[in-house]
């Protein structure tokens, strides 16, 4: 694969995440999707860049803002859309919804509705891999809000003590739900917090997918070499509200518009093809392909089946389908 082909692959993944989520927002207003819905729009470069550094045998633990991670990992848009519709054909049989996507075959161990809730799971998975002698790492995505939680400090400490193969990938979008970072963190350079546990760390521009890919590659190599955990802070920004229920009264609209100038999708497009006429043609081709994928996902979800009432108590206790 040439460098250009690789960049086009990254662009295609980011564009799929963007268009998939835009359609999810539309379907939510039509009440086709219910419950909570947290959109990843603006942060696509983080998921796509970080997951490029992971291998098939590596594990991923996500957050409630997880559609981008799931798509970048290779989950089919149809299985995700069907899950959000609540259909049995969904990746969690329609029981998890937007915040609980899961695919054991991809070692994608789900989102988590609790802020910071995925951190202990990631440490446990990494410990299990180490005890079994598996040559794999676990990547844990979490936001800046999770860094203020007790789980973060406990997990960083244990991972460092036991030299566990964990890549801590912090998606710092500056707002923990509706609280600006300088209102909740006395030290806003989050990468510095890792030093308290002797964990190496770095920060990267989360709006630049190539920069994220490079930084994640170096971080993953450190973890994979048996040197213990690594903390990667990806400084990014979400363009949409915290969730579909959020009136977004806590930040200035001018700030959002300023960050949109750094949108990772058109930025990469310009890098691939500086000629605007050629770029437009290239984008049109990508848009058609992505539109087909999203359309197929909706059709799959629409034609899916509801779980029968008699199965309501199934899976209340652990059992395989």
C-alpha positions as CSV (number, residue, x, y, z in Angstrom):
1,X,0.0,0.0,0.0
2,X,1.4,3.4,-1.0
3,X,1.5,6.4,1.4
4,X,-1.4,7.9,-0.6
5,X,-3.4,4.8,-0.4
6,X,-2.9,4.6,3.3
7,X,-4.0,8.2,3.8
8,X,-7.1,7.6,1.6
9,X,-7.9,4.6,3.9
10,X,-7.6,6.9,7.0
11,X,-9.8,9.5,5.3
12,X,-12.4,6.9,4.4
13,X,-12.6,5.7,7.9
14,X,-13.0,9.2,9.4
15,X,-15.6,10.0,6.8
16,X,-17.6,6.9,7.5
17,X,-17.6,7.7,11.2
18,X,-18.7,11.3,10.5
19,X,-21.6,10.3,8.1
20,X,-22.7,7.4,10.2
21,X,-23.1,9.6,13.3
22,X,-24.8,12.4,11.4
23,X,-27.3,9.8,10.2
24,X,-27.6,8.5,13.8
25,X,-28.5,12.0,15.0
26,X,-31.2,12.3,12.3
27,X,-32.6,8.9,13.2
28,X,-32.6,9.9,16.9
29,X,-34.9,12.8,16.1
30,X,-37.2,10.4,14.3
31,X,-37.2,8.2,17.4
32,X,-35.8,5.3,15.5
33,X,-32.8,5.3,18.0
34,X,-33.7,5.8,21.6
35,X,-31.9,6.1,24.9
36,X,-28.7,8.0,25.2
37,X,-26.6,9.0,22.2
38,X,-23.2,10.5,22.4
39,X,-21.7,11.6,19.1
40,X,-17.9,11.5,18.3
41,X,-18.1,14.1,15.6
42,X,-14.8,16.1,15.5
43,X,-12.8,13.4,17.3
44,X,-12.5,11.0,14.5
45,X,-8.7,11.4,14.1
46,X,-8.1,9.9,17.5
47,X,-10.0,6.6,17.0
48,X,-8.7,6.1,13.5
49,X,-5.1,7.1,14.4
50,X,-4.8,5.1,17.6
51,X,-6.4,1.9,16.3
52,X,-3.9,1.9,13.3
53,X,-1.3,1.1,15.9
54,X,-3.1,-1.9,17.2
55,X,-3.0,-5.5,16.1
56,X,-5.9,-8.0,15.7
57,X,-4.8,-9.8,19.0
58,X,-4.9,-6.5,21.0
59,X,-7.9,-5.7,23.2
60,X,-9.9,-2.4,23.2
61,X,-12.0,-0.9,26.0
62,X,-14.0,2.1,25.1
63,X,-16.3,4.8,26.5
64,X,-19.9,5.7,26.1
65,X,-18.8,7.8,23.1
66,X,-17.7,4.7,21.2
67,X,-19.2,4.5,17.7
68,X,-15.9,5.8,16.2
69,X,-13.8,3.3,18.0
70,X,-16.1,0.4,17.0
71,X,-16.1,1.4,13.3
72,X,-12.4,2.0,13.2
73,X,-11.8,-1.4,14.8
74,X,-13.8,-3.1,12.0
75,X,-17.3,-3.7,13.4
76,X,-19.8,-3.6,10.6
77,X,-22.0,-0.5,10.4
78,X,-25.0,-2.8,10.2
79,X,-24.4,-4.5,13.5
80,X,-23.9,-1.2,15.2
81,X,-26.9,0.4,13.7
82,X,-29.1,-2.6,14.5
83,X,-27.8,-2.4,18.1
84,X,-28.9,1.2,18.4
85,X,-32.3,0.3,16.9
86,X,-32.6,-2.4,19.6
87,X,-32.8,-5.3,17.2
88,X,-31.6,-8.8,17.8
89,X,-29.2,-8.6,14.9
90,X,-27.2,-5.9,16.8
91,X,-23.8,-6.7,18.1
92,X,-25.2,-7.0,21.7
93,X,-28.5,-8.5,20.5
94,X,-30.1,-5.1,20.9
95,X,-29.7,-5.1,24.7
96,X,-26.8,-2.6,25.0
97,X,-27.6,0.2,22.7
98,X,-25.3,3.1,21.8
99,X,-23.2,2.8,25.0
100,X,-22.6,-0.9,25.0
101,X,-21.2,-2.1,21.7
102,X,-19.3,-5.3,21.9
103,X,-17.5,-7.8,19.6
104,X,-15.5,-10.6,21.2
105,X,-14.1,-11.7,17.8
106,X,-12.5,-8.3,17.4
107,X,-11.5,-8.1,21.1
108,X,-13.6,-5.0,21.3
109,X,-14.8,-5.2,24.9
110,X,-17.4,-2.6,24.8
111,X,-18.3,0.8,25.9
112,X,-19.0,1.8,29.4
113,X,-21.8,4.1,30.6
114,X,-19.8,5.0,33.8
115,X,-17.1,7.7,33.5
116,X,-13.8,5.9,34.0
117,X,-15.5,2.5,34.3
118,X,-13.5,1.0,31.5
119,X,-10.1,1.6,33.2
120,X,-10.3,-1.3,35.7
121,X,-11.6,-3.6,33.0
122,X,-8.6,-2.7,30.8
123,X,-6.1,-3.4,33.6
124,X,-7.8,-6.7,34.3
125,X,-7.7,-7.7,30.6
126,X,-4.0,-6.8,30.4
127,X,-3.2,-8.7,33.6
128,X,-5.0,-11.8,32.1
129,X,-3.0,-11.5,28.9
130,X,0.2,-11.2,30.8
131,X,-0.6,-14.2,33.1
132,X,-1.4,-16.3,30.0
133,X,1.7,-15.2,28.2
134,X,-0.1,-13.6,25.3
135,X,1.8,-11.2,23.2
136,X,-0.9,-8.6,23.1
137,X,-1.7,-5.2,24.6
138,X,-4.9,-3.6,25.8
139,X,-5.8,-0.1,24.7
140,X,-8.2,1.8,27.0
141,X,-9.9,5.0,25.7
142,X,-11.2,7.5,28.2
143,X,-11.9,11.2,28.4
144,X,-10.4,14.1,30.4
145,X,-13.3,13.7,32.9
146,X,-12.1,10.2,33.8
147,X,-8.7,11.5,34.8
148,X,-10.4,13.2,37.8
149,X,-11.9,9.8,38.9
150,X,-10.3,7.6,41.5
151,X,-10.2,4.6,39.1
152,X,-7.7,6.4,36.9
153,X,-5.2,6.8,39.7
154,X,-5.7,3.3,41.0
155,X,-5.4,1.8,37.6
156,X,-2.3,3.8,36.6
157,X,-0.7,2.7,39.9
158,X,-1.4,-1.0,39.5
159,X,-0.5,-1.0,35.8
160,X,2.9,0.6,36.6
161,X,3.5,-1.7,39.6
162,X,2.8,-4.9,37.6
163,X,4.2,-3.6,34.3
164,X,1.0,-4.4,32.6
165,X,0.6,-4.0,28.8
166,X,-1.9,-1.1,28.8
167,X,-2.0,1.8,26.4
168,X,-3.9,4.5,28.2
169,X,-5.4,6.7,25.4
170,X,-6.9,9.8,26.9
171,X,-9.3,11.7,24.5
172,X,-9.0,15.2,26.0
173,X,-11.8,17.2,24.4
174,X,-11.6,19.9,27.1
175,X,-15.1,19.3,28.5
176,X,-16.1,16.6,30.9
177,X,-19.7,16.5,29.9
178,X,-20.3,20.3,30.6
179,X,-17.4,21.2,32.8
180,X,-14.4,23.0,31.1
181,X,-11.1,21.3,31.9
182,X,-9.6,24.3,33.9
183,X,-12.6,24.2,36.2
184,X,-12.0,20.6,37.2
185,X,-8.2,20.0,36.9
186,X,-5.6,22.1,38.7
187,X,-3.0,20.7,36.2
188,X,-4.6,20.9,32.7
189,X,-1.6,19.3,31.0
190,X,-3.0,15.8,31.6
191,X,0.1,14.0,30.3
192,X,2.1,15.3,33.3
193,X,-0.1,13.3,35.7
194,X,1.5,10.0,34.5
195,X,4.8,11.0,36.1
196,X,3.3,10.4,39.5
197,X,3.3,6.7,38.7
198,X,6.6,6.6,36.7
199,X,4.6,6.0,33.5
200,X,6.0,7.5,30.3
201,X,3.6,9.9,28.5
202,X,3.3,12.2,25.6
203,X,0.7,14.5,24.2
204,X,-0.4,14.8,20.5
205,X,-2.6,17.0,18.4
206,X,-5.8,14.9,18.3
207,X,-7.0,16.8,15.2
208,X,-4.2,15.4,13.1
209,X,-4.7,11.7,12.2
210,X,-1.2,11.2,11.0
211,X,0.3,12.7,14.1
212,X,-2.0,10.5,16.3
213,X,-1.0,7.4,14.3
214,X,2.7,8.1,14.7
215,X,2.4,8.9,18.4
216,X,0.2,5.8,19.0
217,X,2.6,3.6,17.1
218,X,5.5,4.7,19.4
219,X,3.4,4.3,22.5
220,X,2.1,0.8,21.4
221,X,5.7,-0.3,20.7
222,X,6.8,0.7,24.2
223,X,3.9,-1.3,25.7
224,X,4.4,-4.2,23.4
225,X,8.1,-4.4,24.3
226,X,7.3,-5.4,27.9
227,X,8.2,-2.0,29.5
228,X,4.8,-1.5,31.0
229,X,2.0,1.0,30.4
230,X,2.1,4.2,28.5
231,X,-0.1,7.3,28.7
232,X,-1.1,9.1,25.5
233,X,-3.0,12.3,25.6
234,X,-4.8,13.2,22.4
235,X,-5.9,16.8,22.5
236,X,-9.1,17.0,20.5
237,X,-12.6,18.6,20.5
238,X,-16.1,17.4,20.0
239,X,-18.1,19.6,17.6
240,X,-21.5,18.4,18.9
241,X,-23.1,18.6,22.3
242,X,-22.2,16.1,25.0
243,X,-25.3,14.0,24.2
244,X,-28.5,14.5,22.3
245,X,-30.1,15.6,25.5
246,X,-27.5,18.3,26.1
247,X,-28.6,22.0,25.5
248,X,-24.9,22.9,25.4
249,X,-25.1,26.1,27.4
250,X,-21.6,25.8,28.9
251,X,-19.5,26.9,25.9
252,X,-19.4,29.7,23.5
253,X,-20.5,28.9,19.9
254,X,-17.6,31.0,18.6
255,X,-15.2,28.6,20.3
256,X,-16.8,25.6,18.6
257,X,-16.6,27.4,15.2
258,X,-12.9,28.2,15.8
259,X,-12.2,24.5,16.5
260,X,-14.1,23.5,13.4
261,X,-11.5,25.2,11.3
262,X,-9.2,22.4,12.5
263,X,-11.6,19.7,11.3
264,X,-9.4,16.6,10.8
265,X,-11.3,15.4,7.7
266,X,-10.8,18.4,5.3
267,X,-7.3,18.9,6.8
268,X,-6.3,15.4,5.6
269,X,-8.1,15.8,2.3
270,X,-6.0,18.9,1.6
271,X,-2.9,17.0,2.5
272,X,-3.7,14.2,0.1
273,X,-4.8,16.4,-2.8
274,X,-3.9,20.1,-2.7
275,X,-5.6,20.7,-6.1
276,X,-9.1,21.7,-5.1
277,X,-10.7,20.4,-8.4
278,X,-9.1,17.0,-8.0
279,X,-9.9,17.0,-4.3
280,X,-13.6,17.6,-5.0
281,X,-13.8,14.7,-7.4
282,X,-12.0,12.4,-4.9
283,X,-14.3,13.4,-2.1
284,X,-17.4,12.8,-4.2
285,X,-16.2,9.3,-4.8
286,X,-15.6,8.7,-1.1
287,X,-18.9,10.2,-0.2
288,X,-20.8,7.8,-2.6
289,X,-19.0,4.8,-1.1
290,X,-19.7,5.9,2.5
291,X,-23.3,6.8,1.7
292,X,-23.8,3.3,0.4
293,X,-22.4,1.8,3.6
294,X,-24.6,3.9,5.8
295,X,-27.6,3.2,3.7
296,X,-27.0,-0.5,3.9
297,X,-26.6,-0.3,7.7
298,X,-30.0,1.5,8.0
299,X,-31.6,-1.1,5.8
300,X,-30.1,-3.9,7.9
301,X,-31.4,-2.3,11.1
302,X,-34.9,-1.6,9.7
303,X,-35.3,-5.2,8.5
304,X,-34.0,-6.6,11.9
305,X,-36.2,-8.4,14.4
306,X,-37.3,-7.5,17.9
307,X,-36.5,-9.8,20.7
308,X,-39.6,-11.9,21.7
309,X,-41.2,-11.1,25.0
310,X,-40.6,-14.6,26.3
311,X,-36.8,-14.0,26.1
312,X,-37.0,-11.0,28.4
313,X,-35.2,-12.8,31.2
314,X,-32.6,-14.4,29.0
315,X,-29.0,-13.4,29.8
316,X,-30.0,-12.0,33.2
317,X,-27.4,-14.5,34.4
318,X,-24.3,-15.3,32.4
319,X,-24.9,-17.7,29.5
320,X,-23.8,-18.1,25.9
321,X,-26.4,-17.6,23.2
